[in-house]
Amino acid sequence: MIITQKQKRLMTIGGVLLVLALLIIAVITALRLQQIGTEPVAPSVPKSKPQAQAAIPTPGAASACRKTFQIAQGPTLTPTVTPTGGPSPTATPTGTGGGLVCINISVAGGTTRKTGEQINFTCSGTPSSDVTQCKFRFGDGSAEVLDDDCNVLHSYSTTGTYPVSCEVKDRGGSWKSSGACGGQIEIKAVTGSGTPTLTPTKATTGGVTSSPTKIPTVPIESLPQAGGLGPTIGAITAGLGAVILGILLIL
């Protein structure tokens, strides 16, 4: 059988068309595989069919369990109330002449202080509404101090232990005092002055000054992404070029 030149060309064109069709199928397949590779795949869970449960029989009136209880009534108890005494009276201290009473002399910040320091003294009496004025004695030879607010400041110039006391005056002009409105205060000398200066020092180990340790920097290399279309499209383009070149040579 002799094949003519025209038949050869037809066969060549048919082969080329077949190769082109296969290449198109390959491109579509590669794109689909790329899409499938990027989509998240959810794990499949086998479906289980629940088993039917048997009906629970309902007990009838005849099968119900019954039991009768009888509670015996005991004797009736009558509570007995024992009377108790009333509250004990609270003793109220009384001062000289009764009525208003001087109850306290207080020193803000404690009874041990320093020379030249301003010390706050407070005197109080009960009932406080009857106090009209207070008198302070500081025990260092200074004059008595009168104050309507019963709150004064005083300083000591020399060290030592000094007796302090106060009195309160009622609305009738009488002065009231008591042992609770007296005490002692200790005065000490002032030691040191100014604010200490702190000089920072470097920590040393074995006579060598320590220095911060540098952490080496590791370069981060970018990795190529898996599943790219670059190699696939390049191979398909090369195949198409080879097929077209073969057709041109045949024709």
Helices and strands as residue ranges (DSSP letters): H 5-38, E 101-107, E 112-114, E 119-126, G 128-130, E 133-137, E 145-147, E 151-154, E 160-169, E 175-176, G 179-181, E 182-188, E 204-205, E 208-209, H 230-250
